[in-house]
Amino acid sequence: MTLGELSCNCCAASCRFAELKSLSEATGCVILGKAEHLNPGLSVKDRAAAGMLAAAEATGKLTPHSGSGTIIEATGGNTGVSLALMAASRGYTCILTMPDRISAEKKATMRLFGAQVIECPSVPFSDSRHFYHAAARLAKENPSAVWLDQFFNDANWRAHYCGTGPEMWSQAGHALDAVALASGTGGTIGGLSSYLKEVSPSIAVFLVDPPGSGLKGLLEQGRFVPTPGSTITEGIGTGRHTLNFDVARPHVDAAVTVRDADAVQMAHYVLRTEGVFLGPSAAMNVMGAVMAAKTLGPGHTVATVLCDGGANYRSTIYNDEFLKAHGLSGAAAAGAAGYLPDLDDALQYSAAHPGTATE
Ligand SMILES: Cc1ncc(COP(=O)(O)O)c(C=O)c1O
C-alpha cells in the first residue's frame, strides 16, 4: 500500500479520543472529544469520503489507477478536501462544487490537491445556482462521471456505523452516557447514533444545531422550521431533508441550538486552556457536549466529535477583522482569557428557540 492509499484505506483507524479536562472539571462530567481533526485529510469527512469511494469501487463505478474515472461532489469544503486527497492517491479526476463563502484556506487546499473547484453563489437551496444543483447539473452533463452525493449516499452514515462508532465505544471503555453531535449531511450523527443505540440503548443522543438551521425544529415540531439568525460555522445545519439525517432521526433524544458567539468563545477557550485548535463546528459540538452535561448533571460521560481543526479558519474565527465584522470579538477575547460561555444562559437561549416559522 502506498502512503497515498493509506489516507483512503486506513483513515483514522486509530484516531484518538481525548478528555477535555477543564470542561470535565467545570461540569462534573467526563467530556470526551473524538479527534477527527487529526485524520489524513484533517477532518471527520475522511470517513464519508473513504466510505463512498470504497462503495463506488466495490460496485465497479470507479476503478483505481485505471487512467480514467471522474468524481463529482457538492461539498461544504471538508468532503472536498478529503476527496481531492483520495482522488490523487487513486488516479481520479475530482470536480467539486461549493458555496463561495467557504474559507479561502479550504478552497486553496482542494486546488493544491489537484481538484477542480467550482465556486457557486451562497444562495438558498431553492435557488438553481446553489452548489448542490450545480453538481446535479454537472453529473447530468457528464454521464460517465460518478456523483457521490454525500447527502443521500448510504455509504456516508455506514462509514460511521462501521468505523467511528465502534472506535468511540471501544475507546470510551464501553461506558458512555451521551453524545452531542451537529449534522451537515447527517452521516456522522446517523452512523454514530445507530451504532451507539444498538450497543447501549440508554445512551442519550443530543443534536447540536447552529442558528438558522431547521433540524431542531424538525425534531421538535416534525417539520423544518429554522431558528432565527444565520451561522458562521461551515458544513453543519440544514433546512432540507437528507437520507443520512433520516437515519439519525429516530435515535435523537434532544436538540440544542448553539449560538455562534458561544461556539467562538469555546474555540478560543479550548485553544488557550487545553491546547486544542478547533474549527467552528467542532467548537459548537464541544459547546453542545457541555450543555448536554449540564442538562444531565454531574457524574456522566459525554462524548462529541472534533470535526476539524482550526488551521482552515485562520481567516475567519481566528482573524480579528472577521471577528469584528461578525460582532464576535468579545466572545473570542473572553474565551482566550479563560472564561467559558455561560451555560445556564446558553441552555435558556436554546430552550426559548425551538424553531419557529414566524421568525
Ligand atoms: C467542518 C464540518 N463539520 C461538521 C460536518 C458535518 O458532518 P456530517 O456531514 O457527517 O453531518 C461537516 C460536513 O461537511 C463539516 O465540513
The ligand as a Tripos MOL2 file, in Angstrom:
@<TRIPOS>MOLECULE
LIG
   16    16     1     0     0
SMALL
NO_CHARGES

@<TRIPOS>ATOM
      1 C1        -16.4990   21.2420    9.3280 C.3       1 LIG1
      2 C2        -17.5980   20.2350    9.3220 C.ar      1 LIG1
      3 N1        -18.1460   19.8740   10.4910 N.ar      1 LIG1
      4 C3        -19.1780   19.0040   10.5400 C.ar      1 LIG1
      5 C4        -19.6890   18.4450    9.3920 C.ar      1 LIG1
      6 C5        -20.9000   17.5540    9.4980 C.3       1 LIG1
      7 O1        -20.6680   16.2130    9.2550 O.3       1 LIG1
      8 P1        -21.7880   15.3140    8.5700 P.3       1 LIG1
      9 O2        -21.8410   15.7060    7.1270 O.co2     1 LIG1
     10 O3        -21.2990   13.9310    8.7720 O.co2     1 LIG1
     11 O4        -23.0870   15.5880    9.2390 O.co2     1 LIG1
     12 C6        -19.1320   18.7860    8.1670 C.ar      1 LIG1
     13 C7        -19.6880   18.2420    6.9220 C.2       1 LIG1
     14 O5        -19.2910   18.5750    5.8340 O.2       1 LIG1
     15 C8        -18.0530   19.6870    8.1230 C.ar      1 LIG1
     16 O6        -17.4810   20.0540    6.9790 O.3       1 LIG1
@<TRIPOS>BOND
     1     1     2 1
     2     2     3 ar
     3     2    15 ar
     4     3     4 ar
     5     4     5 ar
     6     5     6 1
     7     5    12 ar
     8     6     7 1
     9     7     8 1
    10     8     9 2
    11     8    10 1
    12     8    11 1
    13    12    13 1
    14    12    15 ar
    15    13    14 2
    16    15    16 1
@<TRIPOS>SUBSTRUCTURE
     1 LIG1         1 GROUP 0 **** ****
